[in-house]
Amino acid sequence: MNHLEQLKDAVPADIVVTDPDLMEGYRRDSADLVPAGKPVAVLRPRCTAHVSAIMSWATRTGTVVVPRGAGTGLSGGATALDGCVVVSMEHMTAIRDFDAANHTVVVEAGVVNADVGRAVAAAGLFYPPDPGSFEVSTIGGNLATNAGGMRCVKYGVTRNSVLGLEVVLADGRVLRTGGQTVKNVAGLDLTQLFIGSEGALGIITSATLRLRPTPAATATFVATFPTLETGGRALNAIFASGVTPSMLELMDNATINAVEDYQRMDLDREAALLLIGQADGTDALAQVERMAACCDEAGAELSVATADPAEADMFLQARRLAGWATMEQFPTVVEDVGVPRTRLAELLTTIAEISRDTGVRIATVGHAGDGNVHPMLLLPDLGEDARRRAMETADRICAAAIALGGTITGEHGVGELKREWLTHQLDDISLDVQASIKRALDPALLLNPGRGF
């Protein structure tokens, strides 16, 4: 009996997919530069017991496992490896519990991020993390990469909205961490250990998420600038103003034009930088008016503040389109670096210089409020020369971020693309501690080997 036949004795046979045509759609995530391997099977469990059985089987047979959410990741962390099994969590979509009074919801890993918000909206609550792919990406994938989004500046990244997890370990045991309470210091914080671990320590099957009351009001501003320098001055003035934005985003000139080429939004094609900010709460309009004033004082060509939801949606639609607009028009490498937010202007200037030096067109968009930007490398094709120049350009962007006291990844994760850069940011002791944790939880190195750390 071969290994897959043994697995079919332990789980329903219909969750085991071996048809090459059906498996093709599971071989890659959204990282174009990471080559996809050939899995021996795609497994689509429907419950935690199935995942447990899969991992018990994988340990017995020495089979490598690559966990997968919706495949929207941009670092190659869910790309198949030769001879592996891909475990797709797409069928684990139950909302197990919703406690409106305690502001918690328990969801399985395959639930789409936006569906969490829709499920709790009638109770006057919302789920803060909102990655750009929130209408497609799943909670499991968001947890595995500690995904961010536009509301991070006020509400934090994914880990700030998680109270507990259910995780299947490499040997098939089911670990439950945390709980339903906001405060909980019983033992080591294993919940936070698994968030951002990129499927290398265990497979997250469900999570207890923390919800927030829907804000009483929201207001939005948009401002355009003739130079990166004036935009940088405006950002630093906003940071120093005492205002707490719930969103503060930026788009550079290349991004503005990519969006306009994709869908007419009447954006200013000549602007060097566009800022979009938002505040929520009873004083939302006063806060965005103060942010707009900071922009005017710094030299903005245009600033508009509004409490009209329709106008706000129009502004935000342009920002949300940025990633899709570039990826649908060009082969694209979406970088992800972060710096102390007061050094954003320096980073943006350096990225523009790198683009001129390498000849690779770069459209930069990102979360100005927390210093995390996504330089998107727009390639003519995916040929060998274009790939080589893209990797050289990405290397220089990572080096620039580190030189400014930043990080090689703010929210996309290390995956496979960023592994070599870890040694430039983390010292040997940090890397050794992480490797020790990996060996303790996955001694045979079966879970997503070579990814994350």
C-alpha positions in Angstrom: 0.0 0.0 0.0 1.5 3.4 -1.0 1.5 6.4 1.3 -1.5 8.1 -0.3 -3.6 4.9 0.0 -2.7 4.8 3.7 -3.9 8.4 4.0 -7.2 7.5 2.4 -7.8 4.9 5.1 -7.5 7.7 7.7 -9.5 10.5 6.0 -12.4 10.6 3.5 -11.0 9.7 0.1 -12.7 12.8 -1.5 -10.5 15.2 0.3 -7.4 13.8 -1.4 -6.9 15.3 -4.9 -4.3 13.8 -7.3 -5.6 15.0 -10.7 -2.8 17.1 -12.2 -5.2 19.5 -13.8 -7.0 20.2 -10.5 -3.7 20.4 -8.6 -2.4 23.1 -10.9 -4.4 25.8 -9.3 -2.8 25.0 -5.9 0.9 25.1 -6.9 1.5 28.8 -6.6 0.7 31.8 -4.5 1.0 35.3 -5.8 4.8 35.6 -5.8 5.6 35.5 -9.5 9.4 35.0 -8.9 9.1 31.8 -6.8 9.2 28.6 -8.9 6.4 26.2 -8.1 7.1 22.6 -7.3 4.9 19.6 -8.1 2.9 18.2 -5.2 1.9 14.5 -5.0 -1.5 15.5 -3.8 -3.7 18.4 -2.7 -5.6 17.7 0.6 -8.7 19.7 1.4 -9.8 18.9 5.0 -13.2 19.8 6.2 -12.5 19.7 10.0 -9.7 19.7 12.5 -9.8 15.9 12.9 -8.9 15.6 9.2 -6.0 18.0 9.6 -4.8 16.0 12.6 -5.0 12.7 10.7 -3.1 14.3 7.8 -0.3 15.5 10.0 -0.1 12.1 11.9 0.2 10.4 8.5 2.8 13.0 7.3 5.0 12.3 10.4 4.8 8.5 9.9 5.7 8.7 6.2 8.1 11.7 6.3 5.9 13.7 3.8 6.5 17.4 3.5 3.4 19.6 4.1 2.7 23.0 2.6 -0.3 24.7 4.3 -2.3 27.0 2.1 -5.0 29.7 2.5 -6.4 31.5 -0.5 -3.0 31.8 -2.3 -2.9 35.6 -2.1 0.5 35.6 -0.3 3.3 37.6 -2.0 6.4 36.0 -0.6 6.1 32.4 -1.9 5.2 31.0 1.5 2.4 28.9 0.1 4.1 27.8 -3.2 4.2 24.0 -3.6 7.5 22.0 -3.1 8.4 19.0 -5.2 6.9 15.8 -3.6 4.9 17.7 -1.0 1.2 17.6 -0.1 -0.5 20.9 -0.2 -3.1 21.2 2.6 -5.7 23.8 1.5 -8.0 25.1 4.3 -10.6 26.3 1.8 -13.4 24.0 3.1 -13.0 24.9 6.8 -15.3 27.9 6.7 -17.5 27.7 9.8 -18.1 30.5 12.2 -18.2 28.4 15.3 -19.3 31.0 17.8 -20.2 34.6 18.0 -20.3 36.4 21.4 -21.6 39.9 20.8 -21.5 40.8 24.4 -17.9 39.9 24.9 -16.9 41.1 21.4 -15.4 37.8 20.2 -16.0 35.4 17.3 -14.5 32.0 16.7 -13.9 31.2 13.1 -12.2 28.5 11.1 -9.1 29.1 9.0 -10.9 29.1 5.7 -13.2 32.0 6.5 -12.6 35.0 4.2 -11.5 38.1 6.1 -14.4 40.3 4.8 -16.9 37.7 5.7 -16.0 38.1 9.4 -16.9 41.7 9.2 -20.2 41.0 7.4 -21.1 38.3 10.0 -20.8 40.7 13.0 -21.9 44.0 11.4 -25.6 43.8 12.5 -24.4 43.7 16.1 -22.6 47.0 15.7 -19.1 45.4 15.6 -16.3 45.0 13.2 -13.0 43.1 12.7 -10.2 45.6 12.3 -7.5 43.9 10.2 -8.1 44.7 6.6 -5.3 43.5 4.2 -5.6 44.7 0.6 -6.9 41.2 -0.3 -9.5 41.2 2.5 -12.3 40.2 0.1 -10.3 37.1 -0.9 -7.7 36.2 1.7 -8.6 33.9 4.6 -8.2 34.2 8.3 -5.7 31.3 8.3 -3.5 33.0 5.8 -3.8 36.3 7.6 -2.7 34.6 10.8 0.2 32.8 9.2 1.7 36.0 7.9 0.4 38.3 10.6 -1.2 40.4 7.9 -1.7 44.1 8.2 -3.8 46.5 6.2 -5.0 50.1 6.1 -6.4 50.2 9.6 -3.2 49.1 11.2 -2.2 52.6 12.2 -4.9 52.7 14.8 -6.0 49.1 15.4 -2.8 47.2 14.9 -2.0 44.1 12.7 -3.6 40.7 12.9 -1.9 39.6 16.1 -3.6 42.6 17.9 -7.0 41.1 17.3 -6.4 37.5 18.3 -7.2 36.0 21.7 -6.7 32.3 21.0 -5.9 29.6 18.4 -6.5 26.0 17.6 -3.4 24.6 16.0 -2.5 21.1 14.7 1.1 20.3 15.4 3.5 18.4 13.2 2.8 15.1 15.0 -1.0 15.5 14.7 -1.7 16.7 18.2 -4.2 19.6 18.6 -3.0 22.5 20.6 -5.4 25.1 21.9 -3.9 28.4 23.0 -5.3 31.5 24.7 -9.0 31.8 25.4 -12.0 34.2 25.4 -10.6 36.7 27.9 -8.8 39.9 27.0 -6.3 39.4 29.8 -4.6 36.0 30.0 -1.0 35.5 31.3 -1.3 31.8 32.2 1.9 30.3 30.8 3.9 31.3 27.8 2.0 33.2 25.1 1.8 30.5 22.5 -0.9 32.3 20.6 1.6 35.0 19.5 4.2 32.4 18.8 2.1 30.8 16.0 0.9 34.1 14.5 3.3 35.1 11.7 5.0 31.7 11.7 4.1 31.1 8.1 2.9 27.5 8.5 6.3 26.3 9.7 5.3 25.5 13.3 1.8 24.1 12.9 -1.4 24.4 10.9 -3.9 26.9 12.3 -7.4 25.5 12.1 -9.4 28.1 14.0 -9.0 31.4 15.9 -10.8 33.4 18.6 -10.8 36.9 17.2 -11.4 40.2 19.1 -13.9 42.6 17.6 -14.4 46.3 18.1 -17.5 48.5 18.2 -18.3 50.2 14.9 -17.2 53.8 15.1 -19.9 56.4 15.5 -18.6 58.4 12.6 -15.9 58.4 10.0 -14.3 61.2 8.0 -11.7 61.2 5.2 -9.2 63.5 3.6 -7.1 63.4 0.4 -4.1 65.6 -0.5 -1.7 65.8 -3.4 1.8 67.1 -3.4 4.2 68.4 -6.1 7.3 66.7 -4.6 8.1 63.8 -2.3 9.8 66.3 0.1 6.6 68.3 0.6 4.6 65.0 1.1 7.2 63.9 3.7 6.9 67.2 5.6 3.1 66.8 5.7 3.4 63.3 7.1 5.8 64.4 9.8 3.5 67.2 10.7 0.6 64.8 11.0 2.6 62.5 13.2 3.5 65.4 15.5 0.0 66.9 15.6 -1.5 64.5 18.2 -4.1 63.3 15.8 -4.9 59.6 15.8 -5.7 58.6 12.2 -7.5 55.3 11.7 -6.0 55.2 8.2 -3.1 57.0 6.5 -2.1 55.8 3.1 0.2 57.0 0.3 0.5 56.5 -3.5 3.4 57.8 -5.6 3.2 59.1 -9.1 3.8 55.8 -10.8 1.0 54.2 -8.7 -1.4 57.1 -9.5 -0.8 56.6 -13.2 -1.1 52.8 -13.0 -4.5 53.2 -11.3 -5.6 55.8 -13.9 -4.5 53.6 -16.8 -6.5 50.7 -15.2 -9.6 52.6 -14.4 -10.4 56.3 -14.7 -10.5 57.8 -11.2 -9.7 61.4 -12.1 -6.5 61.4 -10.1 -3.9 64.0 -10.7 -1.4 62.3 -13.0 1.2 65.0 -12.3 1.2 64.7 -8.5 4.4 63.3 -7.0 2.5 61.9 -4.0 -1.1 61.4 -2.9 -2.1 60.9 0.7 -5.4 59.5 1.9 -6.2 59.7 5.6 -9.2 58.8 7.7 -10.3 59.2 11.3 -13.1 57.7 13.2 -15.1 58.5 16.4 -17.3 61.4 17.3 -14.6 64.0 16.4 -13.6 62.4 13.1 -14.2 65.4 10.9 -12.2 67.7 13.2 -9.3 65.2 13.1 -9.2 64.9 9.3 -9.5 68.7 9.0 -6.4 69.0 11.2 -4.6 66.5 9.0 -5.6 68.3 5.9 -4.3 71.6 7.4 -1.0 69.9 8.1 -0.9 69.1 4.4 -1.7 72.6 3.3 1.0 74.0 5.6 3.6 71.6 4.2 2.8 72.7 0.6 0.0 70.5 -0.7 -1.4 71.4 -4.1 -4.8 70.2 -3.1 -6.5 69.0 0.1 -10.1 67.9 0.6 -11.7 66.8 3.9 -15.1 65.2 3.9 -17.6 63.3 6.2 -19.5 62.1 3.1 -19.3 58.3 3.0 -19.7 58.3 -0.8 -16.8 60.6 -1.3 -14.7 58.6 1.2 -15.5 55.4 -0.7 -14.3 57.0 -3.9 -11.0 58.0 -2.4 -10.4 54.6 -0.8 -11.4 52.8 -4.0 -8.4 54.4 -5.7 -6.1 53.2 -3.0 -7.6 49.7 -2.9 -7.2 49.4 -6.7 -3.5 50.1 -6.6 -2.3 46.5 -6.1 -4.8 45.0 -8.5 -4.2 47.7 -11.1 -0.5 47.0 -11.3 -0.7 43.2 -11.1 -3.3 43.0 -13.9 -1.3 45.3 -16.2 2.3 44.0 -15.6 4.2 41.0 -14.3 4.7 42.4 -10.8 6.9 41.9 -7.8 5.3 43.4 -4.8 7.9 44.3 -2.2 7.2 44.9 1.4 9.5 47.0 3.6 9.1 49.2 6.7 11.0 52.1 8.3 10.4 54.4 11.2 7.6 56.4 9.8 9.4 59.8 10.1 12.0 58.3 7.6 9.4 57.5 4.9 10.4 60.5 2.7 14.0 59.3 2.7 12.9 55.8 1.8 10.6 57.0 -1.1 13.5 59.2 -2.5 15.9 56.3 -2.3 13.4 54.0 -4.1 13.0 56.5 -6.9 16.9 56.6 -7.2 17.0 52.8 -7.3 14.4 52.8 -10.0 16.5 55.2 -12.1 19.7 53.2 -11.6 18.3 49.8 -12.4 15.8 50.8 -15.1 13.1 48.9 -13.3 9.9 50.9 -13.1 8.7 51.0 -9.4 5.2 52.1 -8.3 5.1 52.6 -4.5 2.0 52.4 -2.4 1.7 51.8 1.3 0.7 52.5 4.8 2.2 55.8 5.7 0.7 55.7 9.2 3.0 52.9 10.3 6.0 53.3 7.9 5.2 50.2 5.8 5.3 50.6 2.0 5.0 48.3 -1.0 7.3 49.2 -3.9 5.8 47.3 -6.8 8.3 46.4 -9.5 6.6 46.6 -12.9 8.4 44.2 -15.3 8.2 43.9 -19.1 8.0 40.1 -18.8 9.2 37.2 -16.6 12.2 36.4 -18.7 15.6 35.6 -17.2 16.9 39.2 -17.6 13.8 40.8 -16.1 13.9 38.4 -13.2 17.6 39.1 -12.5 17.0 42.9 -12.6 14.0 42.5 -10.3 15.9 40.6 -7.7 18.8 43.1 -7.8 16.3 45.9 -7.4 14.5 44.1 -4.5 17.8 43.5 -2.8 18.7 47.2 -3.0 15.2 48.2 -1.6 15.7 45.8 1.4 19.2 47.2 2.0 17.8 50.8 2.0 15.1 49.9 4.5 17.6 48.3 6.9 20.0 51.3 6.5 17.1 53.5 7.7 16.5 51.4 10.8 13.7 49.4 9.2 12.7 45.9 8.3 12.7 43.7 5.2 9.0 42.8 5.7 6.3 44.6 7.5 3.3 42.3 6.7 3.8 39.9 3.8 6.2 37.6 5.6 9.6 36.1 4.7 8.3 33.2 2.7 10.9 32.1 0.2 11.7 35.4 -1.4 13.1 37.1 1.7 15.0 34.2 3.4 18.4 35.4 2.3 17.8 38.8 3.7 17.0 37.6 7.2 20.7 37.4 8.0 21.0 41.1 7.2 18.4 42.0 9.7 18.6 39.4 12.5 21.7 38.3 14.4 23.0 34.7 14.9 21.4 34.4 18.3 18.0 35.4 17.1 18.2 33.0 14.2 19.4 30.2 16.5 16.6 30.7 18.9 14.0 30.5 16.0 15.7 27.4 14.6 15.5 25.8 18.1 11.8 26.4 18.3 11.3 25.0 14.8 13.2 21.8 15.8 11.3 21.4 19.0 7.9 21.6 17.3 8.8 20.0 13.9 11.9 17.9 14.4 11.6 16.2 11.0 11.2 19.6 9.3 8.1 18.6 7.5 6.0 21.8 7.8 6.8 24.3 5.1 10.5 23.7 5.2 12.7 26.6 4.0 10.0 29.2 4.5 9.7 31.9 7.1 13.1 31.4 8.9 
